[in-house]
Amino acid sequence: MKILIKGGHVVDIKMGLDKPIDILIENGKISEIGDNLELSSGDIIDASGKYVLPGLVDAHCHLRDPGFEYKEDIESGTKSAAAGGFTSIACMPNTSPVIDNQSIVKYIINKAKQEGVVNVYPIGSISKGLKGEELSEIGELKFAGAVALSDDGKPLKSSSLMKKALEYSSMFDITMISHCEDLELADEGVMNEGYQSTILGLKGIPSASEEIMVARDIILSEYTKVPIHIAHVSTELSVDLIRFAKKRGVKVTCETCPHYFVLTDEACDEFNTYAKVNPPLRTKKDVKAIIEGLKDGTIDIIATDHAPHHIDEKNVEFDNAANGMVGFETAFPLAITYLVKPGHISIKDLVEKMCVNPSKILGLNKGTLEIGNSADIVIVDVDEEFTVDIEKFQSKSKNSPFNGFSLKGSIYYTIVNGKILVREKVML
């Protein structure tokens, strides 16, 4: 099957492309890029007035399979990713059983090949069973196909174990992703500690619970000279600490998520459990700092932290509600609406943070439209406005606080390995 994408504005960092040009796809790969390309037989896509970008790469999501398929499974999760323009996704290990051995890594890879529609890359756990007591078999995880290590959702409390984990990750050349949270300081809080938590009468989580662990892991990274990646950065001081560390030459990278540059803890008003996430939504000054960190390059990646939950896990008292929100189908439009359109970053910057950097940090051969590469492509209209309707999500779960938001950035086509999954905004 040949596909010709005509007239779209192509942005590719690696090739230095930022102009209207045609792309020809043959046998699932990009075979030619040039002006006025022709195709006698095949599928011709008119991309005039739209951007043609490398398929988005999500470095942090939860597919809930194995163990929690009632929330999401690999089929529904990958369809949700495709609907949001993501062609490659890396899934966190807090499944049941935990991704702490090669059999679970292989299970996910094989199931994704059979039932998934986008490229799926498992992330193995740093510690066995996410218990923070004993390191997983890191070499075994790497050789089975894990692209990174993380105890996401359960921070590694032991500094000694984190140091050992960094040293082992260096030996096996695998990315270490840290969930930065001091659980003793968080002390079973349920939202950001501050004015909003006070008026709602809810137990707060101090911003220091994140920042102390960010500082610790930066220090360990500098001490061991091993790179570390900080997950879901949410506070002003975390951004400042990472910025300072980068200036010192520490090999630290980090990510944030759309909800941290769009929402504040005011979204928790009326005990809105769809706004309950971990780390929690912060304040206006934190949102401003996150945007500034994205602008100046301190924050390398925009990830989704797609965290599906069944309605019964959200339709309860705020204290008892599960943390997390779905993110695949709103991430790109939120970035366009709240970052690109106000002029904080350019489309080129966005491609760097949602395609190039995630690929680079995870060691994937993705994020570019180079000739010979798999045809993983998204075609978007950054000016078209639409209203978010959670009932139309491909995900099994609908736990998003963005329902009813008016956003720009419609996903018109998602192509994975030369196969069209989304055509004219419709999932095939």
PAFIZA-357802 format. One record per residue (C-alpha): residue number from 1; x, y, z. Coordinates in Angstrom, 2 decimals. Layout:
<zases>
{NUM; {X; Y; Z}}
...
</zases>
This chain:
<zases>
{1; {0.00; 0.00; 0.00}}
{2; {1.40; 3.37; -1.05}}
{3; {0.35; 6.58; 0.64}}
{4; {1.19; 10.08; -0.59}}
{5; {0.78; 12.97; 1.84}}
{6; {0.55; 16.14; -0.24}}
{7; {0.83; 19.81; 0.62}}
{8; {1.21; 19.52; 4.39}}
{9; {3.56; 21.71; 6.42}}
{10; {6.20; 19.22; 7.57}}
{11; {8.15; 19.83; 10.76}}
{12; {11.10; 17.53; 11.46}}
{13; {13.90; 18.59; 13.82}}
{14; {16.46; 15.98; 12.71}}
{15; {16.14; 16.85; 9.03}}
{16; {15.70; 20.57; 9.61}}
{17; {12.36; 20.61; 7.82}}
{18; {9.83; 23.35; 8.55}}
{19; {7.95; 23.91; 5.31}}
{20; {5.25; 22.51; 3.01}}
{21; {6.58; 19.36; 1.29}}
{22; {5.21; 15.97; 0.17}}
{23; {5.89; 12.61; 1.81}}
{24; {5.63; 9.22; 0.08}}
{25; {5.09; 6.05; 2.11}}
{26; {5.80; 2.59; 0.67}}
{27; {5.69; -0.76; 2.46}}
{28; {5.19; 0.91; 5.84}}
{29; {8.26; 3.14; 5.52}}
{30; {8.95; 6.69; 4.40}}
{31; {10.46; 6.30; 0.94}}
{32; {10.63; 9.84; -0.44}}
{33; {10.28; 13.45; 0.67}}
{34; {10.14; 16.21; -1.92}}
{35; {8.14; 18.78; -3.85}}
{36; {5.38; 17.87; -6.31}}
{37; {5.54; 14.12; -5.74}}
{38; {3.05; 12.06; -7.75}}
{39; {1.30; 8.74; -7.14}}
{40; {-0.46; 6.81; -9.91}}
{41; {-2.18; 4.32; -7.62}}
{42; {-2.60; 4.31; -3.86}}
{43; {-3.94; 6.57; -1.13}}
{44; {-3.46; 10.30; -1.59}}
{45; {-3.98; 12.47; 1.51}}
{46; {-4.50; 16.18; 0.97}}
{47; {-2.79; 17.78; 3.99}}
{48; {-3.03; 21.37; 2.75}}
{49; {-3.41; 23.83; 5.63}}
{50; {-2.32; 21.20; 8.14}}
{51; {0.90; 20.24; 9.91}}
{52; {2.54; 16.88; 9.21}}
{53; {4.59; 15.81; 12.23}}
{54; {6.45; 12.72; 13.41}}
{55; {4.08; 10.51; 15.40}}
{56; {3.92; 11.65; 19.02}}
{57; {5.92; 9.62; 21.56}}
{58; {4.63; 9.29; 25.15}}
{59; {7.35; 8.47; 27.67}}
{60; {4.93; 7.89; 30.57}}
{61; {1.55; 6.16; 30.50}}
{62; {-0.40; 3.40; 32.23}}
{63; {-2.08; 0.67; 30.17}}
{64; {-3.30; -1.32; 33.24}}
{65; {-2.58; -4.64; 31.55}}
{66; {-1.97; -7.14; 33.12}}
{67; {-4.23; -7.11; 36.15}}
{68; {-6.50; -4.09; 35.80}}
{69; {-8.06; -4.59; 32.39}}
{70; {-11.41; -3.30; 33.65}}
{71; {-9.81; 0.19; 33.61}}
{72; {-7.89; -0.17; 30.34}}
{73; {-6.25; -2.85; 28.27}}
{74; {-3.65; -2.80; 25.53}}
{75; {-6.24; -2.66; 22.76}}
{76; {-8.29; 0.21; 24.21}}
{77; {-5.22; 2.05; 25.50}}
{78; {-3.41; 1.99; 22.16}}
{79; {-6.56; 3.09; 20.33}}
{80; {-6.84; 6.00; 22.76}}
{81; {-3.18; 6.82; 22.08}}
{82; {-3.75; 6.75; 18.31}}
{83; {-6.79; 9.01; 18.66}}
{84; {-4.50; 11.51; 20.40}}
{85; {-1.80; 11.33; 17.71}}
{86; {0.58; 9.08; 19.67}}
{87; {2.28; 6.37; 17.63}}
{88; {4.70; 5.13; 20.31}}
{89; {4.04; 4.83; 24.04}}
{90; {6.01; 3.60; 27.06}}
{91; {3.91; 1.96; 29.77}}
{92; {4.70; 2.04; 33.50}}
{93; {5.23; -1.13; 35.57}}
{94; {2.57; -0.75; 38.30}}
{95; {0.51; -3.60; 36.88}}
{96; {-0.47; -6.86; 38.58}}
{97; {1.84; -8.69; 38.45}}
{98; {4.40; -5.91; 38.39}}
{99; {6.69; -5.61; 35.34}}
{100; {9.70; -6.82; 37.32}}
{101; {10.74; -9.86; 35.26}}
{102; {11.28; -10.81; 31.65}}
{103; {8.09; -12.85; 31.32}}
{104; {5.86; -9.80; 31.98}}
{105; {7.94; -7.65; 29.61}}
{106; {7.53; -10.26; 26.89}}
{107; {3.82; -10.65; 27.67}}
{108; {3.25; -6.92; 27.05}}
{109; {5.38; -6.83; 23.89}}
{110; {3.62; -9.89; 22.44}}
{111; {0.13; -8.75; 23.39}}
{112; {0.82; -5.30; 21.92}}
{113; {1.83; -6.95; 18.63}}
{114; {-1.41; -8.96; 18.59}}
{115; {-3.93; -6.46; 19.95}}
{116; {-2.27; -3.04; 20.02}}
{117; {-2.41; -0.51; 17.20}}
{118; {0.61; 1.65; 18.15}}
{119; {4.17; 0.82; 19.20}}
{120; {4.28; -0.19; 22.88}}
{121; {7.45; -0.16; 24.99}}
{122; {7.34; -1.61; 28.53}}
{123; {9.08; 0.14; 31.44}}
{124; {10.38; -2.29; 34.06}}
{125; {10.28; -1.71; 37.81}}
{126; {13.40; -0.60; 39.67}}
{127; {12.56; -2.80; 42.64}}
{128; {10.95; -6.21; 42.84}}
{129; {7.20; -5.89; 43.30}}
{130; {7.60; -2.07; 43.57}}
{131; {8.40; -2.68; 47.23}}
{132; {11.57; -0.58; 47.30}}
{133; {13.51; -3.33; 49.07}}
{134; {15.46; -5.26; 46.44}}
{135; {16.50; -4.36; 42.90}}
{136; {14.80; -6.10; 40.00}}
{137; {17.00; -8.07; 37.61}}
{138; {17.89; -5.00; 35.58}}
{139; {19.87; -6.80; 32.87}}
{140; {17.08; -9.33; 32.43}}
{141; {14.51; -6.54; 32.00}}
{142; {16.68; -4.69; 29.49}}
{143; {17.42; -7.76; 27.37}}
{144; {13.72; -8.75; 27.40}}
{145; {12.81; -5.38; 25.85}}
{146; {12.22; -2.88; 28.67}}
{147; {13.24; 0.65; 27.58}}
{148; {13.50; 2.21; 31.06}}
{149; {13.15; 1.51; 34.78}}
{150; {10.79; 3.19; 37.24}}
{151; {8.91; 2.57; 40.47}}
{152; {6.31; 5.10; 39.34}}
{153; {3.54; 5.58; 41.87}}
{154; {5.75; 4.21; 44.65}}
{155; {8.88; 6.33; 45.12}}
{156; {12.15; 4.64; 45.97}}
{157; {12.53; 5.65; 49.60}}
{158; {16.04; 4.29; 50.11}}
{159; {18.80; 6.61; 48.87}}
{160; {21.21; 3.69; 49.00}}
{161; {18.99; 1.57; 46.74}}
{162; {18.54; 4.48; 44.32}}
{163; {22.32; 4.90; 44.13}}
{164; {22.74; 1.19; 43.38}}
{165; {19.93; 1.36; 40.81}}
{166; {21.65; 4.24; 39.02}}
{167; {24.94; 2.34; 38.94}}
{168; {23.27; -0.77; 37.52}}
{169; {21.29; 1.27; 34.97}}
{170; {24.60; 2.69; 33.74}}
{171; {26.03; -0.81; 33.31}}
{172; {23.10; -1.86; 31.16}}
{173; {22.56; 1.52; 29.45}}
{174; {18.90; 1.81; 30.43}}
{175; {17.06; 4.99; 31.42}}
{176; {16.22; 5.52; 35.10}}
{177; {12.93; 7.36; 35.72}}
{178; {12.29; 8.68; 39.22}}
{179; {8.90; 9.32; 40.83}}
{180; {9.93; 12.04; 43.30}}
{181; {7.84; 11.96; 46.45}}
{182; {8.72; 11.80; 50.12}}
{183; {5.86; 9.66; 51.43}}
{184; {6.43; 10.65; 55.05}}
{185; {6.07; 14.32; 54.15}}
{186; {3.11; 13.61; 51.87}}
{187; {1.59; 11.87; 54.90}}
{188; {-1.46; 10.49; 53.08}}
{189; {-2.48; 13.94; 51.82}}
{190; {-4.94; 14.04; 48.93}}
{191; {-4.31; 17.40; 47.20}}
{192; {-1.82; 20.28; 47.22}}
{193; {-1.31; 21.78; 50.67}}
{194; {-2.41; 25.40; 50.66}}
{195; {-5.39; 27.71; 50.60}}
{196; {-7.58; 25.38; 48.52}}
{197; {-6.97; 22.34; 50.71}}
{198; {-7.75; 24.46; 53.77}}
{199; {-11.10; 25.74; 52.50}}
{200; {-12.07; 22.25; 51.30}}
{201; {-11.01; 20.71; 54.60}}
{202; {-8.80; 18.16; 52.85}}
{203; {-5.42; 16.93; 53.99}}
{204; {-2.69; 18.58; 51.93}}
{205; {0.51; 17.34; 50.31}}
{206; {3.31; 19.90; 50.70}}
{207; {5.26; 20.83; 47.56}}
{208; {8.40; 20.01; 49.58}}
{209; {7.51; 16.31; 49.40}}
{210; {8.35; 16.41; 45.69}}
{211; {11.21; 18.90; 45.86}}
{212; {13.23; 17.08; 48.54}}
{213; {13.31; 13.93; 46.42}}
{214; {14.11; 15.88; 43.24}}
{215; {17.11; 17.34; 45.09}}
{216; {18.16; 13.91; 46.37}}
{217; {18.05; 12.29; 42.96}}
{218; {19.90; 15.16; 41.29}}
{219; {22.64; 14.80; 43.95}}
{220; {22.82; 11.03; 43.39}}
{221; {22.96; 11.52; 39.63}}
{222; {25.81; 14.01; 39.98}}
{223; {27.64; 11.79; 42.47}}
{224; {27.39; 8.64; 40.33}}
{225; {27.72; 10.55; 37.02}}
{226; {24.73; 8.54; 35.76}}
{227; {21.79; 10.17; 33.94}}
{228; {18.41; 10.34; 35.66}}
{229; {15.00; 11.34; 34.35}}
{230; {12.55; 13.03; 36.73}}
{231; {8.88; 12.15; 36.13}}
{232; {5.88; 14.53; 36.21}}
{233; {7.50; 17.71; 37.58}}
{234; {4.84; 19.94; 39.16}}
{235; {6.38; 22.67; 41.34}}
{236; {8.32; 25.90; 40.90}}
{237; {11.23; 24.79; 43.10}}
{238; {11.52; 21.45; 41.28}}
{239; {11.96; 23.36; 38.02}}
{240; {14.54; 25.66; 39.65}}
{241; {16.48; 22.72; 41.10}}
{242; {16.62; 20.95; 37.73}}
{243; {17.60; 24.16; 35.94}}
{244; {20.44; 24.71; 38.41}}
{245; {21.55; 21.08; 38.11}}
{246; {21.68; 21.30; 34.31}}
{247; {23.86; 24.40; 34.58}}
{248; {26.21; 22.38; 36.82}}
{249; {26.41; 19.74; 34.11}}
{250; {24.32; 17.09; 35.88}}
{251; {22.88; 14.57; 33.42}}
{252; {19.30; 15.19; 34.49}}
{253; {16.25; 15.32; 32.24}}
{254; {12.62; 15.74; 33.21}}
{255; {9.03; 15.76; 32.05}}
{256; {5.80; 17.46; 32.94}}
{257; {2.21; 16.76; 31.93}}
{258; {-0.46; 19.01; 30.37}}
{259; {-2.48; 19.22; 33.59}}
{260; {0.48; 20.87; 35.32}}
{261; {0.66; 23.73; 32.82}}
{262; {-3.11; 24.12; 32.46}}
{263; {-4.82; 23.52; 35.82}}
{264; {-4.30; 24.65; 39.40}}
{265; {-5.56; 23.11; 42.63}}
{266; {-8.69; 25.23; 42.15}}
{267; {-9.84; 22.47; 39.79}}
{268; {-10.43; 20.37; 42.93}}
{269; {-13.27; 22.72; 43.95}}
{270; {-16.56; 21.01; 44.75}}
{271; {-14.44; 17.91; 45.50}}
{272; {-13.90; 17.15; 41.81}}
{273; {-12.18; 13.77; 41.93}}
{274; {-11.30; 13.95; 38.20}}
{275; {-8.76; 16.61; 39.28}}
{276; {-7.17; 14.31; 41.86}}
{277; {-3.72; 13.31; 40.61}}
{278; {-0.29; 12.46; 41.99}}
{279; {1.67; 14.68; 42.21}}
{280; {-1.28; 16.98; 42.90}}
{281; {-2.30; 20.03; 40.90}}
{282; {-0.43; 23.00; 42.32}}
{283; {-0.81; 26.81; 42.35}}
{284; {-0.72; 29.59; 39.74}}
{285; {2.95; 30.33; 40.46}}
{286; {3.78; 26.67; 39.89}}
{287; {1.89; 26.64; 36.58}}
{288; {3.78; 29.76; 35.53}}
{289; {7.10; 28.12; 36.49}}
{290; {6.25; 24.94; 34.54}}
{291; {5.53; 27.03; 31.42}}
{292; {8.78; 28.93; 31.94}}
{293; {10.64; 25.62; 32.28}}
{294; {9.14; 24.44; 29.00}}
{295; {10.10; 27.71; 27.32}}
{296; {13.75; 27.73; 28.39}}
{297; {14.36; 24.00; 27.86}}
{298; {14.64; 23.01; 31.52}}
{299; {11.71; 20.64; 30.98}}
{300; {12.58; 18.23; 28.18}}
{301; {9.37; 16.26; 27.66}}
{302; {5.61; 16.66; 27.72}}
{303; {4.22; 13.25; 28.75}}
{304; {0.61; 12.29; 29.42}}
{305; {0.79; 10.15; 32.58}}
{306; {-2.37; 8.61; 31.08}}
{307; {-3.93; 6.99; 34.16}}
{308; {-7.32; 5.39; 33.46}}
{309; {-9.68; 4.53; 36.33}}
{310; {-13.13; 3.00; 36.42}}
{311; {-15.93; 5.43; 37.29}}
{312; {-16.53; 3.59; 40.57}}
{313; {-12.98; 4.53; 41.65}}
{314; {-13.65; 8.21; 41.02}}
{315; {-17.31; 8.48; 41.99}}
{316; {-16.47; 8.33; 45.73}}
{317; {-15.39; 10.73; 48.48}}
{318; {-12.33; 12.78; 47.46}}
{319; {-10.19; 11.14; 50.16}}
{320; {-10.95; 7.68; 48.80}}
{321; {-10.77; 8.44; 45.06}}
{322; {-7.97; 6.99; 42.94}}
{323; {-5.24; 9.34; 41.69}}
{324; {-4.91; 10.04; 37.99}}
{325; {-6.60; 11.15; 34.79}}
{326; {-6.70; 9.89; 31.21}}
{327; {-4.45; 11.96; 28.97}}
{328; {-3.81; 10.52; 25.51}}
{329; {-6.70; 12.25; 23.74}}
{330; {-6.24; 15.74; 25.19}}
{331; {-2.44; 16.13; 25.54}}
{332; {-1.63; 17.55; 22.11}}
{333; {-4.65; 19.92; 21.92}}
{334; {-3.89; 21.21; 25.44}}
{335; {-0.28; 21.88; 24.40}}
{336; {-1.43; 23.72; 21.27}}
{337; {-4.07; 25.74; 23.14}}
{338; {-2.08; 26.65; 26.26}}
{339; {1.52; 26.70; 25.01}}
{340; {1.71; 27.25; 21.24}}
{341; {-1.21; 29.61; 20.65}}
{342; {-0.22; 32.02; 23.48}}
{343; {3.32; 32.08; 22.02}}
{344; {5.12; 30.32; 24.90}}
{345; {6.68; 27.74; 22.56}}
{346; {6.64; 27.07; 18.81}}
{347; {5.36; 24.03; 16.92}}
{348; {9.01; 23.12; 16.43}}
{349; {9.56; 23.23; 20.21}}
{350; {6.49; 21.05; 20.70}}
{351; {7.81; 18.45; 18.24}}
{352; {11.03; 18.42; 20.25}}
{353; {9.16; 17.83; 23.53}}
{354; {6.57; 15.35; 22.26}}
{355; {8.55; 13.46; 19.59}}
{356; {12.32; 13.98; 19.60}}
{357; {13.26; 14.15; 23.28}}
{358; {11.08; 11.23; 24.47}}
{359; {12.63; 9.07; 21.73}}
{360; {16.15; 10.19; 22.62}}
{361; {15.76; 9.69; 26.38}}
{362; {14.18; 6.25; 25.98}}
{363; {16.62; 5.18; 23.24}}
{364; {13.94; 4.70; 20.57}}
{365; {14.43; 5.13; 16.83}}
{366; {11.35; 7.34; 16.64}}
{367; {10.47; 11.03; 16.52}}
{368; {11.68; 11.71; 12.98}}
{369; {10.38; 11.40; 9.41}}
{370; {13.73; 10.41; 7.92}}
{371; {13.67; 8.33; 4.75}}
{372; {13.82; 4.64; 5.60}}
{373; {12.14; 5.07; 8.98}}
{374; {8.81; 3.48; 9.87}}
{375; {6.00; 5.73; 8.69}}
{376; {4.79; 6.93; 12.10}}
{377; {3.06; 10.20; 11.28}}
{378; {0.38; 12.51; 12.67}}
{379; {-1.44; 15.14; 10.62}}
{380; {-3.05; 17.93; 12.64}}
{381; {-5.03; 21.11; 12.22}}
{382; {-3.73; 23.47; 14.90}}
{383; {-6.39; 26.11; 14.21}}
{384; {-9.52; 23.96; 14.27}}
{385; {-11.45; 24.32; 17.51}}
{386; {-13.42; 21.53; 19.15}}
{387; {-15.10; 20.77; 22.47}}
{388; {-13.77; 17.88; 24.55}}
{389; {-16.40; 15.16; 25.01}}
{390; {-15.15; 12.41; 27.32}}
{391; {-17.93; 10.07; 26.14}}
{392; {-16.25; 9.96; 22.73}}
{393; {-12.87; 8.88; 24.12}}
{394; {-11.45; 5.61; 22.81}}
{395; {-10.19; 4.82; 26.31}}
{396; {-12.30; 2.51; 28.48}}
{397; {-12.08; 5.14; 31.22}}
{398; {-13.41; 8.70; 31.04}}
{399; {-11.73; 10.28; 34.07}}
{400; {-10.73; 13.65; 32.63}}
{401; {-11.26; 17.10; 34.16}}
{402; {-11.16; 18.61; 30.66}}
{403; {-14.68; 17.60; 29.63}}
{404; {-16.34; 20.60; 27.96}}
{405; {-13.05; 22.47; 27.39}}
{406; {-12.81; 24.28; 24.06}}
{407; {-9.43; 23.38; 22.54}}
{408; {-7.50; 23.78; 19.29}}
{409; {-5.40; 21.10; 17.65}}
{410; {-7.53; 18.42; 15.97}}
{411; {-5.88; 15.10; 15.10}}
{412; {-6.86; 14.43; 11.48}}
{413; {-4.68; 11.43; 10.66}}
{414; {-2.61; 9.02; 12.72}}
{415; {-0.42; 6.64; 10.71}}
{416; {1.58; 3.85; 12.37}}
{417; {4.05; 1.76; 10.37}}
{418; {2.33; 2.96; 7.20}}
{419; {-1.13; 1.96; 8.37}}
{420; {-3.80; 4.66; 8.69}}
{421; {-5.50; 4.34; 12.10}}
{422; {-7.26; 7.70; 12.21}}
{423; {-8.65; 9.17; 8.98}}
{424; {-10.32; 12.59; 8.91}}
{425; {-10.59; 12.54; 12.74}}
{426; {-12.32; 9.11; 12.74}}
{427; {-10.77; 5.99; 14.27}}
{428; {-10.81; 3.19; 11.70}}
</zases>
